[in-house]
Amino acid sequence: MEIFRHIEDRKISLPKPILTLGNFDGIHLGHQALLQRVVQDAKARDGRSVVLTFEPHPLTILAPQRAPRLILTHKDKMVLLQSCGVDAVIIQPFNSAFANVEAEAFVRGYLVERLKVHKMWVGKDLRFGKGRKGRVEDLIRWGAEGGFEVGIVGPVHLGGVRISSSRIRDLIKRGEVHEVQGFLGRYHFASGRVIPGYQRGRQLGFPTANIVTRTEMLPSDGIYATFLEVDRRLWSSVTNIGVNPTFGGGPRTIESYIFDFSGDLYGRSVKLFFVKRIREEKKFPTPEDLVGQMKKDVLGAQEILNQVSMEERAQLAR
């Protein structure tokens, strides 16, 4: 997959570009339906499937107080776009100057003249250009004048609920990670690396990997059944997100106890997949009481993870 850092990059020369645009945070099933149309159409027309996305998220510039915590890091989003079969991604820096480009000027100047778009696939609620004044009907009209078609993909629903990034963020925030899987088509994950911690888990007989992550959208504090991926291999684990109140509290940490693992993970890159929340984090009267609960948490996590099929596990570590 080719990656271009600006829509005006002179290296961009894509035959018959079939394009879609958006933030694609999460790359949930609704996004995947749109991307599938783009990829399939590009193959049928002997063209290139292209995603135009923005960095940072536009609300970071337009309304910082409403800017969301992102489900995916930028790197993880690129990896998932590639797994969807996308040929090229254009990462347009979003700043105040780009935000002030009128919708019609964007279509005629960038999509028609610069990219020479062959066809576009968009969601029916698309808004674009200065003040988000551009609508799908405008895109269809200007596209026809500029020589490209516009295809529309409707929203995807699950159990009568429309799939959206905001809905997914809400579920993650509440710790309902088992519900998120249906919307994402995968388990929500945080990517990061292992760093030294306070060694409390080791002292209690449960050595943990202390994970620092750039993933912004993390589940609420609590205990979770998880899979930890290291070098494309999955390890069953139980993870605590929180402030360790039994020991007087402290900074929020992510600590994973990995079953049947021995070795040094310090400095290693990992992905942590959240399967299901077991319980909330709580303060115990003594460390011994905490150890007793941790043993129960391990058994609970094992029971949950044993229900995950080998096919699902293979998809996680691909």
ChimeraX attribute file (.defattr): number of C-alpha atoms within 10 A of each C-alpha:
attribute: neighborCount
match mode: 1-to-1
recipient: residues
	/A:1	14
	/A:2	11
	/A:3	14
	/A:4	16
	/A:5	14
	/A:6	18
	/A:7	19
	/A:8	13
	/A:9	12
	/A:10	9
	/A:11	9
	/A:12	17
	/A:13	11
	/A:14	16
	/A:15	15
	/A:16	18
	/A:17	27
	/A:18	30
	/A:19	28
	/A:20	23
	/A:21	20
	/A:22	16
	/A:23	18
	/A:24	22
	/A:25	21
	/A:26	24
	/A:27	23
	/A:28	21
	/A:29	21
	/A:30	24
	/A:31	24
	/A:32	19
	/A:33	15
	/A:34	22
	/A:35	27
	/A:36	16
	/A:37	21
	/A:38	27
	/A:39	21
	/A:40	17
	/A:41	20
	/A:42	23
	/A:43	13
	/A:44	10
	/A:45	13
	/A:46	13
	/A:47	19
	/A:48	23
	/A:49	29
	/A:50	28
	/A:51	26
	/A:52	18
	/A:53	21
	/A:54	19
	/A:55	14
	/A:56	16
	/A:57	21
	/A:58	18
	/A:59	13
	/A:60	15
	/A:61	15
	/A:62	15
	/A:63	9
	/A:64	11
	/A:65	9
	/A:66	10
	/A:67	14
	/A:68	16
	/A:69	14
	/A:70	18
	/A:71	24
	/A:72	22
	/A:73	18
	/A:74	14
	/A:75	9
	/A:76	17
	/A:77	17
	/A:78	16
	/A:79	11
	/A:80	15
	/A:81	20
	/A:82	15
	/A:83	11
	/A:84	14
	/A:85	16
	/A:86	23
	/A:87	20
	/A:88	21
	/A:89	24
	/A:90	20
	/A:91	18
	/A:92	18
	/A:93	17
	/A:94	19
	/A:95	16
	/A:96	12
	/A:97	9
	/A:98	14
	/A:99	17
	/A:100	13
	/A:101	16
	/A:102	16
	/A:103	22
	/A:104	18
	/A:105	14
	/A:106	19
	/A:107	23
	/A:108	17
	/A:109	14
	/A:110	15
	/A:111	21
	/A:112	19
	/A:113	12
	/A:114	17
	/A:115	20
	/A:116	20
	/A:117	24
	/A:118	22
	/A:119	23
	/A:120	25
	/A:121	19
	/A:122	22
	/A:123	18
	/A:124	14
	/A:125	12
	/A:126	16
	/A:127	17
	/A:128	22
	/A:129	18
	/A:130	18
	/A:131	13
	/A:132	13
	/A:133	13
	/A:134	18
	/A:135	15
	/A:136	18
	/A:137	12
	/A:138	16
	/A:139	22
	/A:140	17
	/A:141	13
	/A:142	20
	/A:143	22
	/A:144	12
	/A:145	12
	/A:146	17
	/A:147	12
	/A:148	20
	/A:149	18
	/A:150	20
	/A:151	16
	/A:152	16
	/A:153	16
	/A:154	12
	/A:155	16
	/A:156	18
	/A:157	13
	/A:158	10
	/A:159	7
	/A:160	7
	/A:161	10
	/A:162	13
	/A:163	21
	/A:164	21
	/A:165	22
	/A:166	15
	/A:167	14
	/A:168	24
	/A:169	21
	/A:170	14
	/A:171	17
	/A:172	21
	/A:173	15
	/A:174	14
	/A:175	24
	/A:176	18
	/A:177	25
	/A:178	17
	/A:179	16
	/A:180	24
	/A:181	18
	/A:182	16
	/A:183	25
	/A:184	20
	/A:185	13
	/A:186	18
	/A:187	22
	/A:188	25
	/A:189	24
	/A:190	25
	/A:191	20
	/A:192	18
	/A:193	20
	/A:194	21
	/A:195	14
	/A:196	13
	/A:197	15
	/A:198	9
	/A:199	13
	/A:200	14
	/A:201	17
	/A:202	12
	/A:203	9
	/A:204	13
	/A:205	10
	/A:206	18
	/A:207	18
	/A:208	25
	/A:209	24
	/A:210	23
	/A:211	25
	/A:212	18
	/A:213	19
	/A:214	14
	/A:215	17
	/A:216	13
	/A:217	20
	/A:218	23
	/A:219	24
	/A:220	18
	/A:221	21
	/A:222	18
	/A:223	27
	/A:224	28
	/A:225	26
	/A:226	28
	/A:227	27
	/A:228	26
	/A:229	19
	/A:230	16
	/A:231	10
	/A:232	13
	/A:233	14
	/A:234	19
	/A:235	18
	/A:236	22
	/A:237	25
	/A:238	30
	/A:239	29
	/A:240	25
	/A:241	19
	/A:242	21
	/A:243	19
	/A:244	18
	/A:245	12
	/A:246	15
	/A:247	13
	/A:248	8
	/A:249	11
	/A:250	10
	/A:251	7
	/A:252	12
	/A:253	17
	/A:254	22
	/A:255	22
	/A:256	27
	/A:257	23
	/A:258	20
	/A:259	16
	/A:260	8
	/A:261	11
	/A:262	8
	/A:263	5
	/A:264	9
	/A:265	17
	/A:266	14
	/A:267	12
	/A:268	13
	/A:269	17
	/A:270	22
	/A:271	22
	/A:272	25
	/A:273	24
	/A:274	28
	/A:275	25
	/A:276	22
	/A:277	24
	/A:278	19
	/A:279	14
	/A:280	14
	/A:281	17
	/A:282	15
	/A:283	15
	/A:284	15
	/A:285	10
	/A:286	10
	/A:287	14
	/A:288	11
	/A:289	12
	/A:290	16
	/A:291	16
	/A:292	10
	/A:293	13
	/A:294	18
	/A:295	11
	/A:296	12
	/A:297	19
	/A:298	23
	/A:299	14
	/A:300	15
	/A:301	22
	/A:302	17
	/A:303	12
	/A:304	17
	/A:305	19
	/A:306	10
	/A:307	8
	/A:308	11
	/A:309	9
	/A:310	10
	/A:311	8
	/A:312	11
	/A:313	15
	/A:314	12
	/A:315	9
	/A:316	19
	/A:317	15
	/A:318	8
